[in-house]
Amino acid sequence: MNLRGVKVLITGGTSGIGLKLVDELIREKAKVIVVSRNEEKLQLLKQDQPVDSVYACDLSNPQEVIRLSEKVSQHHPNLQVLTNNAGIQHNIRFDEETSTSELILSEVNTNFLAPLLLTRWLLPVLTKQ
Ligand SMILES: NC(=O)c1ccc[n+]([C@@H]2O[C@H](COP(=O)([O-])OP(=O)(O)OC[C@H]3O[C@@H](n4cnc5c(N)ncnc54)[C@H](OP(=O)(O)O)[C@@H]3O)[C@@H](O)[C@H]2O)c1
């Protein structure tokens, strides 16, 4: 696949598998948009790599995800690829006090709801390409 000039949004591109994917995409000359929570890590990544743009967003918060989708649709009408990579694992145990509803919701929202919302709200832009 020729990725030269292709605009790709990747969530969780500041560490682990996502960061490795960012390295590879940049090597292939793709234009990379990176999303994660931590603004400092995003700025460090920007200093390190010629990424197209970065957005700080907490993907566990559905309202933030919808706002992000609106911003990206506006700023990047040529977006071609969405990579839902960001994820967390809290090792929730239903028989433990520490497994709060907030913890369960944050895992489900980050790993499941955010990819659904991003797909839903970025699809109009993606299908135009
Ligand atoms: N590593 C493995 O062996 C493995 C195996 C199977 C599946 N996976 C899955 O692959 C994905 C990536 O794993 P990884 O090991 O690369 O994880 P990682 O090193 O912990 O990286 C996770 C990335 O997601 C971002 N992120 C986490 N929560 C977020 C949120 N609420 N909003 C926005 N960004 C968020 C993190 O950035 P911030 O913290 O700055 O937000 C970071 O960039 C996950 O879905 C994981 O479950 C990993």
Ligand as a Chemical Component Dictionary entry (heavy atoms), coordinates in Angstrom:
data_LIG
# 
_chem_comp.id                   LIG 
_chem_comp.type                 NON-POLYMER 
_chem_comp.pdbx_formal_charge   0 
_chem_comp.three_letter_code    LIG 
# 
loop_
_chem_comp_atom.comp_id 
_chem_comp_atom.atom_id 
_chem_comp_atom.alt_atom_id 
_chem_comp_atom.type_symbol 
_chem_comp_atom.charge 
_chem_comp_atom.model_Cartn_x 
_chem_comp_atom.model_Cartn_y 
_chem_comp_atom.model_Cartn_z 
_chem_comp_atom.pdbx_ordinal 
LIG N1  N1  N 0  0.838  -4.314 24.274 1  
LIG C1  C1  C 0  0.267  -5.503 24.073 2  
LIG O1  O1  O 0  0.881  -6.567 24.218 3  
LIG C2  C2  C 0  -1.166 -5.602 23.621 4  
LIG C3  C3  C 0  -1.711 -6.848 23.334 5  
LIG C4  C4  C 0  -3.025 -6.926 22.892 6  
LIG C5  C5  C 0  -3.769 -5.769 22.729 7  
LIG N2  N2  N 1  -3.227 -4.581 23.015 8  
LIG C6  C6  C 0  -4.044 -3.410 22.816 9  
LIG O2  O2  O 0  -3.410 -2.488 21.904 10 
LIG C7  C7  C 0  -3.698 -1.143 22.276 11 
LIG C8  C8  C 0  -2.409 -0.351 22.545 12 
LIG O3  O3  O 0  -1.667 -1.034 23.556 13 
LIG P1  P1  P 0  -0.258 -0.516 24.075 14 
LIG O4  O4  O 0  0.386  -1.623 24.796 15 
LIG O5  O5  O -1 0.444  0.118  22.924 16 
LIG O6  O6  O 0  -0.742 0.566  25.161 17 
LIG P2  P2  P 0  0.038  1.803  25.822 18 
LIG O7  O7  O 0  1.514  1.717  25.602 19 
LIG O8  O8  O 0  -0.476 1.903  27.198 20 
LIG O9  O9  O 0  -0.494 3.043  24.962 21 
LIG C9  C9  C 0  -1.815 3.417  25.046 22 
LIG C10 C10 C 0  -1.989 4.698  24.234 23 
LIG O10 O10 O 0  -3.373 5.052  24.303 24 
LIG C11 C11 C 0  -3.496 6.366  24.845 25 
LIG N3  N3  N 0  -4.695 6.410  25.680 26 
LIG C12 C12 C 0  -5.033 5.593  26.707 27 
LIG N4  N4  N 0  -6.190 5.972  27.244 28 
LIG C13 C13 C 0  -6.617 7.051  26.532 29 
LIG C14 C14 C 0  -7.740 7.915  26.607 30 
LIG N5  N5  N 0  -8.697 7.754  27.532 31 
LIG N6  N6  N 0  -7.834 8.934  25.739 32 
LIG C15 C15 C 0  -6.871 9.129  24.799 33 
LIG N7  N7  N 0  -5.786 8.357  24.666 34 
LIG C16 C16 C 0  -5.653 7.336  25.533 35 
LIG C17 C17 C 0  -2.217 6.583  25.658 36 
LIG O11 O11 O 0  -1.875 7.956  25.745 37 
LIG P3  P3  P 0  -2.158 8.861  27.072 38 
LIG O12 O12 O 0  -1.926 7.985  28.258 39 
LIG O13 O13 O 0  -1.273 10.035 26.955 40 
LIG O14 O14 O 0  -3.597 9.255  26.937 41 
LIG C18 C18 C 0  -1.197 5.868  24.775 42 
LIG O15 O15 O 0  -0.775 6.699  23.719 43 
LIG C19 C19 C 0  -4.593 -1.248 23.489 44 
LIG O16 O16 O 0  -5.925 -1.195 23.044 45 
LIG C20 C20 C 0  -4.249 -2.594 24.084 46 
LIG O17 O17 O 0  -5.301 -3.092 24.880 47 
LIG C21 C21 C 0  -1.944 -4.465 23.459 48 
# 
loop_
_chem_comp_bond.comp_id 
_chem_comp_bond.atom_id_1 
_chem_comp_bond.atom_id_2 
_chem_comp_bond.value_order 
_chem_comp_bond.pdbx_ordinal 
LIG N1  C1  SING 1  
LIG C1  O1  DOUB 2  
LIG C1  C2  SING 3  
LIG C2  C3  SING 4  
LIG C2  C21 DOUB 5  
LIG C3  C4  DOUB 6  
LIG C4  C5  SING 7  
LIG C5  N2  DOUB 8  
LIG N2  C6  SING 9  
LIG N2  C21 SING 10 
LIG C6  O2  SING 11 
LIG C6  C20 SING 12 
LIG O2  C7  SING 13 
LIG C7  C8  SING 14 
LIG C7  C19 SING 15 
LIG C8  O3  SING 16 
LIG O3  P1  SING 17 
LIG P1  O4  DOUB 18 
LIG P1  O5  SING 19 
LIG P1  O6  SING 20 
LIG O6  P2  SING 21 
LIG P2  O7  DOUB 22 
LIG P2  O8  SING 23 
LIG P2  O9  SING 24 
LIG O9  C9  SING 25 
LIG C9  C10 SING 26 
LIG C10 O10 SING 27 
LIG C10 C18 SING 28 
LIG O10 C11 SING 29 
LIG C11 N3  SING 30 
LIG C11 C17 SING 31 
LIG N3  C12 SING 32 
LIG N3  C16 SING 33 
LIG C12 N4  DOUB 34 
LIG N4  C13 SING 35 
LIG C13 C14 SING 36 
LIG C13 C16 DOUB 37 
LIG C14 N5  SING 38 
LIG C14 N6  DOUB 39 
LIG N6  C15 SING 40 
LIG C15 N7  DOUB 41 
LIG N7  C16 SING 42 
LIG C17 O11 SING 43 
LIG C17 C18 SING 44 
LIG O11 P3  SING 45 
LIG P3  O12 DOUB 46 
LIG P3  O13 SING 47 
LIG P3  O14 SING 48 
LIG C18 O15 SING 49 
LIG C19 O16 SING 50 
LIG C19 C20 SING 51 
LIG C20 O17 SING 52 
# 
